[in-house]
Amino acid sequence: MVSVIIPVYNGERYLAAAIDSVIDQDYPNLDIVIVNDGSTDGSAAIAQSYGSSLRHHYQENAGLSAAQNKGVALAEGEFISFLDCDDLWLPTRFPCSSWPSGPPLNWTWFLDTCNSLIALSSIRLG
């Protein structure tokens, strides 16, 4: 299982699209953790509207690093991936056909405003 940690602070404008891009992944075994870092907008209501398809944790505003660390502490997956609340993933973020025993690479896609691929990087896990 891959735990996807989405820290959010006043990200109601983008949060639903970010969550949807995770739910729409080809890889089905995902643990979605939203760490709400003291948002004062509608971010909490958006996260809660997804019900049991994700876990929502609220904390007083402590900054991005603290929110990411809290997400790692709450994660239940063997692998961890981070997504900013204003970013999107393509449905093939985790190419499951190449995972005989878990994800070998962590891919990062850099897209321009027209969703054209600018650059691609990977980090070998394990």
N, CA, C and O atoms as a GROMACS GRO file, in nm:
protein
  504
    1MET      N    1   0.084  -0.118   0.000
    1MET     CA    2   0.000   0.000   0.000
    1MET      C    3   0.088   0.125   0.000
    1MET      O    4   0.195   0.128   0.062
    2VAL      N    5   0.042   0.227  -0.071
    2VAL     CA    6   0.111   0.355  -0.076
    2VAL      C    7   0.027   0.457   0.001
    2VAL      O    8  -0.090   0.477  -0.031
    3SER      N    9   0.086   0.520   0.100
    3SER     CA   10   0.020   0.630   0.171
    3SER      C   11   0.047   0.759   0.097
    3SER      O   12   0.163   0.795   0.074
    4VAL      N   13  -0.059   0.828   0.061
    4VAL     CA   14  -0.048   0.956  -0.007
    4VAL      C   15  -0.082   1.065   0.094
    4VAL      O   16  -0.193   1.071   0.146
    5ILE      N   17   0.014   1.150   0.122
    5ILE     CA   18  -0.003   1.254   0.222
    5ILE      C   19  -0.023   1.387   0.151
    5ILE      O   20   0.061   1.430   0.072
    6ILE      N   21  -0.138   1.451   0.181
    6ILE     CA   22  -0.169   1.580   0.122
    6ILE      C   23  -0.183   1.682   0.234
    6ILE      O   24  -0.288   1.689   0.298
    7PRO      N   25  -0.079   1.762   0.259
    7PRO     CA   26  -0.092   1.870   0.356
    7PRO      C   27  -0.170   1.984   0.293
    7PRO      O   28  -0.152   2.015   0.175
    8VAL      N   29  -0.257   2.048   0.372
    8VAL     CA   30  -0.335   2.159   0.317
    8VAL      C   31  -0.344   2.272   0.418
    8VAL      O   32  -0.364   2.250   0.537
    9TYR      N   33  -0.328   2.393   0.368
    9TYR     CA   34  -0.353   2.514   0.447
    9TYR      C   35  -0.427   2.611   0.356
    9TYR      O   36  -0.370   2.665   0.262
   10ASN      N   37  -0.554   2.632   0.386
   10ASN     CA   38  -0.640   2.722   0.308
   10ASN      C   39  -0.632   2.692   0.158
   10ASN      O   40  -0.610   2.781   0.077
   11GLY      N   41  -0.649   2.566   0.124
   11GLY     CA   42  -0.640   2.523  -0.014
   11GLY      C   43  -0.772   2.480  -0.075
   11GLY      O   44  -0.774   2.397  -0.166
   12GLU      N   45  -0.882   2.536  -0.026
   12GLU     CA   46  -1.013   2.490  -0.073
   12GLU      C   47  -1.031   2.503  -0.224
   12GLU      O   48  -1.107   2.426  -0.284
   13ARG      N   49  -0.964   2.598  -0.286
   13ARG     CA   50  -0.979   2.620  -0.430
   13ARG      C   51  -0.930   2.500  -0.511
   13ARG      O   52  -0.982   2.473  -0.620
   14TYR      N   53  -0.830   2.428  -0.461
   14TYR     CA   54  -0.764   2.322  -0.537
   14TYR      C   55  -0.780   2.182  -0.477
   14TYR      O   56  -0.759   2.083  -0.546
   15LEU      N   57  -0.816   2.173  -0.351
   15LEU     CA   58  -0.809   2.047  -0.278
   15LEU      C   59  -0.889   1.935  -0.342
   15LEU      O   60  -0.839   1.823  -0.354
   16ALA      N   61  -1.012   1.961  -0.382
   16ALA     CA   62  -1.096   1.855  -0.440
   16ALA      C   63  -1.031   1.796  -0.565
   16ALA      O   64  -1.032   1.675  -0.583
   17ALA      N   65  -0.975   1.880  -0.650
   17ALA     CA   66  -0.910   1.831  -0.772
   17ALA      C   67  -0.788   1.746  -0.737
   17ALA      O   68  -0.763   1.644  -0.802
   18ALA      N   69  -0.712   1.787  -0.636
   18ALA     CA   70  -0.595   1.709  -0.594
   18ALA      C   71  -0.639   1.571  -0.542
   18ALA      O   72  -0.581   1.469  -0.580
   19ILE      N   73  -0.741   1.569  -0.457
   19ILE     CA   74  -0.790   1.442  -0.403
   19ILE      C   75  -0.843   1.354  -0.516
   19ILE      O   76  -0.814   1.234  -0.520
   20ASP      N   77  -0.921   1.412  -0.606
   20ASP     CA   78  -0.975   1.335  -0.718
   20ASP      C   79  -0.864   1.274  -0.802
   20ASP      O   80  -0.877   1.162  -0.851
   21SER      N   81  -0.754   1.347  -0.821
   21SER     CA   82  -0.644   1.294  -0.902
   21SER      C   83  -0.578   1.174  -0.834
   21SER      O   84  -0.520   1.090  -0.902
   22VAL      N   85  -0.586   1.167  -0.702
   22VAL     CA   86  -0.534   1.050  -0.630
   22VAL      C   87  -0.633   0.934  -0.640
   22VAL      O   88  -0.594   0.820  -0.667
   23ILE      N   89  -0.760   0.963  -0.616
   23ILE     CA   90  -0.862   0.859  -0.624
   23ILE      C   91  -0.868   0.796  -0.763
   23ILE      O   92  -0.899   0.678  -0.776
   24ASP      N   93  -0.837   0.874  -0.867
   24ASP     CA   94  -0.844   0.826  -1.006
   24ASP      C   95  -0.721   0.748  -1.050
   24ASP      O   96  -0.708   0.717  -1.168
   25GLN      N   97  -0.631   0.717  -0.958
   25GLN     CA   98  -0.509   0.644  -0.995
   25GLN      C   99  -0.540   0.503  -1.044
   25GLN      O  100  -0.635   0.439  -0.998
   26ASP      N  101  -0.459   0.455  -1.141
   26ASP     CA  102  -0.470   0.318  -1.188
   26ASP      C  103  -0.434   0.219  -1.076
   26ASP      O  104  -0.488   0.108  -1.071
   27TYR      N  105  -0.344   0.260  -0.989
   27TYR     CA  106  -0.302   0.175  -0.877
   27TYR      C  107  -0.406   0.188  -0.765
   27TYR      O  108  -0.427   0.298  -0.714
   28PRO      N  109  -0.470   0.078  -0.725
   28PRO     CA  110  -0.584   0.088  -0.633
   28PRO      C  111  -0.551   0.088  -0.484
   28PRO      O  112  -0.636   0.126  -0.404
   29ASN      N  113  -0.433   0.046  -0.445
   29ASN     CA  114  -0.404   0.023  -0.304
   29ASN      C  115  -0.343   0.147  -0.239
   29ASN      O  116  -0.223   0.152  -0.212
   30LEU      N  117  -0.428   0.248  -0.215
   30LEU     CA  118  -0.382   0.377  -0.165
   30LEU      C  119  -0.445   0.410  -0.031
   30LEU      O  120  -0.562   0.382  -0.007
   31ASP      N  121  -0.367   0.470   0.054
   31ASP     CA  122  -0.409   0.522   0.184
   31ASP      C  123  -0.394   0.674   0.175
   31ASP      O  124  -0.283   0.726   0.176
   32ILE      N  125  -0.507   0.746   0.166
   32ILE     CA  126  -0.502   0.891   0.146
   32ILE      C  127  -0.516   0.961   0.281
   32ILE      O  128  -0.614   0.940   0.353
   33VAL      N  129  -0.417   1.043   0.314
   33VAL     CA  130  -0.416   1.115   0.442
   33VAL      C  131  -0.410   1.265   0.413
   33VAL      O  132  -0.314   1.313   0.354
   34ILE      N  133  -0.513   1.337   0.455
   34ILE     CA  134  -0.515   1.482   0.444
   34ILE      C  135  -0.478   1.538   0.580
   34ILE      O  136  -0.543   1.508   0.679
   35VAL      N  137  -0.374   1.620   0.584
   35VAL     CA  138  -0.336   1.687   0.708
   35VAL      C  139  -0.369   1.834   0.692
   35VAL      O  140  -0.303   1.908   0.618
   36ASN      N  141  -0.473   1.876   0.762
   36ASN     CA  142  -0.521   2.014   0.757
   36ASN      C  143  -0.442   2.094   0.860
   36ASN      O  144  -0.457   2.075   0.981
   37ASP      N  145  -0.358   2.184   0.811
   37ASP     CA  146  -0.266   2.259   0.896
   37ASP      C  147  -0.328   2.391   0.941
   37ASP      O  148  -0.272   2.498   0.918
   38GLY      N  149  -0.445   2.382   1.005
   38GLY     CA  150  -0.508   2.500   1.062
   38GLY      C  151  -0.583   2.587   0.963
   38GLY      O  152  -0.596   2.708   0.984
   39SER      N  153  -0.633   2.528   0.855
   39SER     CA  154  -0.706   2.606   0.755
   39SER      C  155  -0.825   2.678   0.815
   39SER      O  156  -0.892   2.627   0.905
   40THR      N  157  -0.850   2.798   0.764
   40THR     CA  158  -0.966   2.876   0.809
   40THR      C  159  -1.069   2.890   0.697
   40THR      O  160  -1.168   2.961   0.713
   41ASP      N  161  -1.045   2.824   0.585
   41ASP     CA  162  -1.140   2.827   0.474
   41ASP      C  163  -1.222   2.697   0.474
   41ASP      O  164  -1.238   2.636   0.579
   42GLY      N  165  -1.271   2.655   0.361
   42GLY     CA  166  -1.354   2.535   0.352
   42GLY      C  167  -1.278   2.407   0.327
   42GLY      O  168  -1.339   2.307   0.286
   43SER      N  169  -1.148   2.406   0.349
   43SER     CA  170  -1.068   2.286   0.323
   43SER      C  171  -1.116   2.165   0.403
   43SER      O  172  -1.122   2.054   0.349
   44ALA      N  173  -1.148   2.184   0.529
   44ALA     CA  174  -1.193   2.072   0.613
   44ALA      C  175  -1.321   2.011   0.559
   44ALA      O  176  -1.333   1.888   0.552
   45ALA      N  177  -1.416   2.093   0.520
   45ALA     CA  178  -1.544   2.043   0.468
   45ALA      C  179  -1.522   1.964   0.339
   45ALA      O  180  -1.588   1.863   0.315
   46ILE      N  181  -1.430   2.011   0.255
   46ILE     CA  182  -1.401   1.940   0.131
   46ILE      C  183  -1.342   1.803   0.162
   46ILE      O  184  -1.388   1.703   0.108
   47ALA      N  185  -1.243   1.798   0.249
   47ALA     CA  186  -1.182   1.670   0.285
   47ALA      C  187  -1.285   1.575   0.347
   47ALA      O  188  -1.289   1.457   0.313
   48GLN      N  189  -1.366   1.627   0.437
   48GLN     CA  190  -1.466   1.544   0.505
   48GLN      C  191  -1.574   1.494   0.409
   48GLN      O  192  -1.637   1.392   0.435
   49SER      N  193  -1.597   1.565   0.300
   49SER     CA  194  -1.701   1.523   0.204
   49SER      C  195  -1.664   1.393   0.133
   49SER      O  196  -1.750   1.331   0.070
   50TYR      N  197  -1.538   1.351   0.141
   50TYR     CA  198  -1.496   1.227   0.078
   50TYR      C  199  -1.521   1.105   0.167
   50TYR      O  200  -1.496   0.992   0.125
   51GLY      N  201  -1.568   1.128   0.287
   51GLY     CA  202  -1.603   1.018   0.376
   51GLY      C  203  -1.488   0.924   0.404
   51GLY      O  204  -1.376   0.967   0.433
   52SER      N  205  -1.515   0.795   0.396
   52SER     CA  206  -1.416   0.694   0.434
   52SER      C  207  -1.312   0.666   0.326
   52SER      O  208  -1.226   0.581   0.346
   53SER      N  209  -1.317   0.736   0.213
   53SER     CA  210  -1.216   0.713   0.110
   53SER      C  211  -1.081   0.777   0.145
   53SER      O  212  -0.981   0.756   0.076
   54LEU      N  213  -1.081   0.856   0.253
   54LEU     CA  214  -0.956   0.916   0.300
   54LEU      C  215  -0.967   0.943   0.449
   54LEU      O  216  -1.074   0.934   0.509
   55ARG      N  217  -0.852   0.978   0.508
   55ARG     CA  218  -0.851   1.018   0.649
   55ARG      C  219  -0.812   1.164   0.656
   55ARG      O  220  -0.719   1.209   0.589
   56HIS      N  221  -0.885   1.239   0.739
   56HIS     CA  222  -0.861   1.382   0.753
   56HIS      C  223  -0.817   1.409   0.896
   56HIS      O  224  -0.884   1.370   0.991
   57HIS      N  225  -0.702   1.476   0.910
   57HIS     CA  226  -0.652   1.511   1.043
   57HIS      C  227  -0.636   1.662   1.050
   57HIS      O  228  -0.575   1.722   0.962
   58TYR      N  229  -0.691   1.724   1.153
   58TYR     CA  230  -0.677   1.868   1.174
   58TYR      C  231  -0.572   1.893   1.282
   58TYR      O  232  -0.570   1.824   1.383
   59GLN      N  233  -0.486   1.992   1.259
   59GLN     CA  234  -0.392   2.036   1.362
   59GLN      C  235  -0.384   2.188   1.356
   59GLN      O  236  -0.414   2.248   1.253
   60GLU      N  237  -0.343   2.249   1.466
   60GLU     CA  238  -0.319   2.392   1.466
   60GLU      C  239  -0.207   2.423   1.367
   60GLU      O  240  -0.119   2.340   1.346
   61ASN      N  241  -0.210   2.539   1.308
   61ASN     CA  242  -0.112   2.575   1.206
   61ASN      C  243   0.030   2.565   1.262
   61ASN      O  244   0.065   2.632   1.359
   62ALA      N  245   0.110   2.479   1.200
   62ALA     CA  246   0.248   2.457   1.243
   62ALA      C  247   0.344   2.458   1.124
   62ALA      O  248   0.464   2.440   1.142
   63GLY      N  249   0.292   2.477   1.004
   63GLY     CA  250   0.378   2.483   0.886
   63GLY      C  251   0.380   2.353   0.807
   63GLY      O  252   0.340   2.248   0.856
   64LEU      N  253   0.429   2.365   0.684
   64LEU     CA  254   0.430   2.252   0.590
   64LEU      C  255   0.507   2.132   0.643
   64LEU      O  256   0.458   2.019   0.636
   65SER      N  257   0.626   2.154   0.695
   65SER     CA  258   0.708   2.041   0.743
   65SER      C  259   0.639   1.965   0.855
   65SER      O  260   0.641   1.842   0.857
   66ALA      N  261   0.577   2.038   0.948
   66ALA     CA  262   0.506   1.972   1.057
   66ALA      C  263   0.386   1.892   1.004
   66ALA      O  264   0.357   1.783   1.053
   67ALA      N  265   0.317   1.947   0.904
   67ALA     CA  266   0.203   1.876   0.846
   67ALA      C  267   0.250   1.750   0.774
   67ALA      O  268   0.186   1.645   0.785
   68GLN      N  269   0.359   1.759   0.701
   68GLN     CA  270   0.413   1.641   0.634
   68GLN      C  271   0.456   1.536   0.736
   68GLN      O  272   0.429   1.417   0.718
   69ASN      N  273   0.524   1.579   0.842
   69ASN     CA  274   0.568   1.486   0.945
   69ASN      C  275   0.449   1.418   1.012
   69ASN      O  276   0.455   1.298   1.042
   70LYS      N  277   0.343   1.493   1.036
   70LYS     CA  278   0.223   1.433   1.096
   70LYS      C  279   0.164   1.330   1.001
   70LYS      O  280   0.120   1.224   1.044
   71GLY      N  281   0.163   1.362   0.872
   71GLY     CA  282   0.114   1.266   0.774
   71GLY      C  283   0.193   1.138   0.773
   71GLY      O  284   0.136   1.029   0.764
   72VAL      N  285   0.325   1.149   0.783
   72VAL     CA  286   0.409   1.029   0.789
   72VAL      C  287   0.375   0.948   0.914
   72VAL      O  288   0.368   0.825   0.908
   73ALA      N  289   0.354   1.016   1.026
   73ALA     CA  290   0.319   0.946   1.151
   73ALA      C  291   0.185   0.873   1.138
   73ALA      O  292   0.165   0.768   1.199
   74LEU      N  293   0.092   0.929   1.060
   74LEU     CA  294  -0.041   0.869   1.044
   74LEU      C  295  -0.046   0.764   0.933
   74LEU      O  296  -0.141   0.687   0.925
   75ALA      N  297   0.055   0.761   0.848
   75ALA     CA  298   0.055   0.673   0.731
   75ALA      C  299   0.050   0.527   0.770
   75ALA      O  300   0.113   0.485   0.867
   76GLU      N  301  -0.024   0.449   0.693
   76GLU     CA  302  -0.035   0.305   0.716
   76GLU      C  303   0.030   0.224   0.604
   76GLU      O  304   0.041   0.102   0.615
   77GLY      N  305   0.072   0.291   0.498
   77GLY     CA  306   0.130   0.221   0.384
   77GLY      C  307   0.276   0.187   0.403
   77GLY      O  308   0.344   0.242   0.490
   78GLU      N  309   0.322   0.095   0.321
   78GLU     CA  310   0.464   0.057   0.321
   78GLU      C  311   0.548   0.164   0.251
   78GLU      O  312   0.666   0.180   0.280
   79PHE      N  313   0.485   0.236   0.160
   79PHE     CA  314   0.550   0.342   0.084
   79PHE      C  315   0.476   0.472   0.108
   79PHE      O  316   0.357   0.471   0.139
   80ILE      N  317   0.546   0.585   0.093
   80ILE     CA  318   0.487   0.717   0.117
   80ILE      C  319   0.512   0.805  -0.004
   80ILE      O  320   0.621   0.806  -0.061
   81SER      N  321   0.408   0.880  -0.040
   81SER     CA  322   0.422   0.978  -0.147
   81SER      C  323   0.351   1.106  -0.103
   81SER      O  324   0.247   1.099  -0.037
   82PHE      N  325   0.407   1.219  -0.138
   82PHE     CA  326   0.349   1.348  -0.100
   82PHE      C  327   0.287   1.415  -0.223
   82PHE      O  328   0.338   1.404  -0.334
   83LEU      N  329   0.176   1.484  -0.200
   83LEU     CA  330   0.112   1.564  -0.304
   83LEU      C  331   0.070   1.696  -0.241
   83LEU      O  332  -0.002   1.698  -0.142
   84ASP      N  333   0.116   1.807  -0.299
   84ASP     CA  334   0.070   1.938  -0.252
   84ASP      C  335  -0.076   1.954  -0.288
   84ASP      O  336  -0.123   1.900  -0.388
   85CYS      N  337  -0.149   2.028  -0.206
   85CYS     CA  338  -0.294   2.040  -0.226
   85CYS      C  339  -0.330   2.114  -0.354
   85CYS      O  340  -0.445   2.107  -0.398
   86ASP      N  341  -0.236   2.183  -0.415
   86ASP     CA  342  -0.265   2.256  -0.539
   86ASP      C  343  -0.201   2.189  -0.661
   86ASP      O  344  -0.184   2.252  -0.765
   87ASP      N  345  -0.165   2.062  -0.647
   87ASP     CA  346  -0.107   1.985  -0.757
   87ASP      C  347  -0.200   1.871  -0.796
   87ASP      O  348  -0.291   1.834  -0.722
   88LEU      N  349  -0.175   1.816  -0.914
   88LEU     CA  350  -0.254   1.704  -0.965
   88LEU      C  351  -0.161   1.594  -1.010
   88LEU      O  352  -0.046   1.620  -1.049
   89TRP      N  353  -0.210   1.470  -1.005
   89TRP     CA  354  -0.138   1.357  -1.060
   89TRP      C  355  -0.210   1.304  -1.183
   89TRP      O  356  -0.333   1.305  -1.189
   90LEU      N  357  -0.133   1.259  -1.280
   90LEU     CA  358  -0.191   1.184  -1.390
   90LEU      C  359  -0.234   1.048  -1.336
   90LEU      O  360  -0.178   1.003  -1.236
   91PRO      N  361  -0.331   0.980  -1.398
   91PRO     CA  362  -0.380   0.851  -1.346
   91PRO      C  363  -0.275   0.742  -1.339
   91PRO      O  364  -0.296   0.641  -1.272
   92THR      N  365  -0.164   0.760  -1.407
   92THR     CA  366  -0.059   0.658  -1.410
   92THR      C  367   0.061   0.696  -1.324
   92THR      O  368   0.174   0.658  -1.354
   93ARG      N  369   0.037   0.770  -1.218
   93ARG     CA  370   0.145   0.813  -1.127
   93ARG      C  371   0.224   0.692  -1.076
   93ARG      O  372   0.346   0.697  -1.065
   94PHE      N  373   0.153   0.586  -1.046
   94PHE     CA  374   0.214   0.462  -0.997
   94PHE      C  375   0.190   0.353  -1.101
   94PHE      O  376   0.085   0.288  -1.097
   95PRO      N  377   0.284   0.331  -1.193
   95PRO     CA  378   0.263   0.232  -1.299
   95PRO      C  379   0.266   0.090  -1.243
   95PRO      O  380   0.373   0.028  -1.237
   96CYS      N  381   0.150   0.038  -1.202
   96CYS     CA  382   0.145  -0.087  -1.127
   96CYS      C  383   0.194  -0.208  -1.206
   96CYS      O  384   0.233  -0.308  -1.145
   97SER      N  385   0.193  -0.204  -1.338
   97SER     CA  386   0.242  -0.319  -1.413
   97SER      C  387   0.392  -0.342  -1.391
   97SER      O  388   0.442  -0.451  -1.416
   98SER      N  389   0.462  -0.240  -1.345
   98SER     CA  390   0.606  -0.255  -1.323
   98SER      C  391   0.639  -0.277  -1.175
   98SER      O  392   0.754  -0.259  -1.133
   99TRP      N  393   0.538  -0.316  -1.096
   99TRP     CA  394   0.558  -0.335  -0.952
   99TRP      C  395   0.543  -0.481  -0.912
   99TRP      O  396   0.444  -0.513  -0.845
  100PRO      N  397   0.633  -0.570  -0.947
  100PRO     CA  398   0.614  -0.709  -0.905
  100PRO      C  399   0.617  -0.725  -0.754
  100PRO      O  400   0.551  -0.814  -0.700
  101SER      N  401   0.693  -0.642  -0.684
  101SER     CA  402   0.699  -0.654  -0.538
  101SER      C  403   0.699  -0.515  -0.473
  101SER      O  404   0.768  -0.493  -0.374
  102GLY      N  405   0.622  -0.424  -0.528
  102GLY     CA  406   0.616  -0.289  -0.474
  102GLY      C  407   0.677  -0.189  -0.570
  102GLY      O  408   0.744  -0.228  -0.666
  103PRO      N  409   0.654  -0.062  -0.545
  103PRO     CA  410   0.702   0.040  -0.638
  103PRO      C  411   0.853   0.058  -0.634
  103PRO      O  412   0.909   0.089  -0.529
  104PRO      N  413   0.920   0.037  -0.748
  104PRO     CA  414   1.066   0.050  -0.750
  104PRO      C  415   1.113   0.193  -0.761
  104PRO      O  416   1.226   0.224  -0.722
  105LEU      N  417   1.030   0.282  -0.814
  105LEU     CA  418   1.071   0.419  -0.837
  105LEU      C  419   0.965   0.516  -0.788
  105LEU      O  420   0.846   0.485  -0.786
  106ASN      N  421   1.009   0.631  -0.748
  106ASN     CA  422   0.918   0.740  -0.716
  106ASN      C  423   0.934   0.841  -0.829
  106ASN      O  424   1.038   0.906  -0.840
  107TRP      N  425   0.832   0.856  -0.913
  107TRP     CA  426   0.837   0.943  -1.030
  107TRP      C  427   0.783   1.080  -0.997
  107TRP      O  428   0.683   1.092  -0.926
  108THR      N  429   0.847   1.182  -1.046
  108THR     CA  430   0.798   1.319  -1.035
  108THR      C  431   0.786   1.375  -1.176
  108THR      O  432   0.882   1.375  -1.253
  109TRP      N  433   0.666   1.422  -1.209
  109TRP     CA  434   0.638   1.478  -1.340
  109TRP      C  435   0.631   1.629  -1.326
  109TRP      O  436   0.569   1.681  -1.232
  110PHE      N  437   0.693   1.701  -1.418
  110PHE     CA  438   0.686   1.846  -1.420
  110PHE      C  439   0.610   1.885  -1.546
  110PHE      O  440   0.657   1.862  -1.658
  111LEU      N  441   0.493   1.946  -1.528
  111LEU     CA  442   0.406   1.983  -1.639
  111LEU      C  443   0.396   2.134  -1.648
  111LEU      O  444   0.402   2.204  -1.546
  112ASP      N  445   0.380   2.183  -1.770
  112ASP     CA  446   0.355   2.327  -1.786
  112ASP      C  447   0.206   2.353  -1.771
  112ASP      O  448   0.129   2.261  -1.741
  113THR      N  449   0.164   2.476  -1.790
  113THR     CA  450   0.024   2.512  -1.767
  113THR      C  451  -0.072   2.447  -1.866
  113THR      O  452  -0.193   2.448  -1.845
  114CYS      N  453  -0.019   2.391  -1.975
  114CYS     CA  454  -0.103   2.320  -2.073
  114CYS      C  455  -0.094   2.169  -2.053
  114CYS      O  456  -0.137   2.092  -2.139
  115ASN      N  457  -0.039   2.125  -1.939
  115ASN     CA  458  -0.021   1.984  -1.905
  115ASN      C  459   0.072   1.911  -2.001
  115ASN      O  460   0.058   1.791  -2.021
  116SER      N  461   0.166   1.983  -2.060
  116SER     CA  462   0.268   1.920  -2.143
  116SER      C  463   0.388   1.887  -2.055
  116SER      O  464   0.429   1.966  -1.970
  117LEU      N  465   0.444   1.769  -2.076
  117LEU     CA  466   0.557   1.723  -1.995
  117LEU      C  467   0.680   1.808  -2.024
  117LEU      O  468   0.724   1.819  -2.138
  118ILE      N  469   0.735   1.868  -1.919
  118ILE     CA  470   0.858   1.947  -1.930
  118ILE      C  471   0.978   1.862  -1.890
  118ILE      O  472   1.081   1.863  -1.957
  119ALA      N  473   0.963   1.788  -1.779
  119ALA     CA  474   1.074   1.709  -1.728
  119ALA      C  475   1.018   1.592  -1.647
  119ALA      O  476   0.904   1.596  -1.601
  120LEU      N  477   1.099   1.492  -1.630
  120LEU     CA  478   1.062   1.372  -1.554
  120LEU      C  479   1.184   1.332  -1.471
  120LEU      O  480   1.296   1.328  -1.521
  121SER      N  481   1.161   1.304  -1.344
  121SER     CA  482   1.272   1.256  -1.259
  121SER      C  483   1.223   1.138  -1.177
  121SER      O  484   1.103   1.122  -1.154
  122SER      N  485   1.315   1.057  -1.133
  122SER     CA  486   1.280   0.943  -1.050
  122SER      C  487   1.384   0.922  -0.943
  122SER      O  488   1.500   0.959  -0.957
  123ILE      N  489   1.339   0.860  -0.834
  123ILE     CA  490   1.427   0.826  -0.722
  123ILE      C  491   1.407   0.679  -0.693
  123ILE      O  492   1.293   0.636  -0.674
  124ARG      N  493   1.514   0.602  -0.690
  124ARG     CA  494   1.504   0.460  -0.658
  124ARG      C  495   1.472   0.444  -0.511
  124ARG      O  496   1.542   0.501  -0.427
  125LEU      N  497   1.368   0.368  -0.479
  125LEU     CA  498   1.330   0.343  -0.340
  125LEU      C  499   1.396   0.215  -0.294
  125LEU      O  500   1.409   0.119  -0.370
  126GLY      N  501   1.436   0.213  -0.167
  126GLY     CA  502   1.487   0.092  -0.108
  126GLY      C  503   1.625   0.060  -0.140
  126GLY      O  504   1.677  -0.041  -0.094
   0.00000   0.00000   0.00000
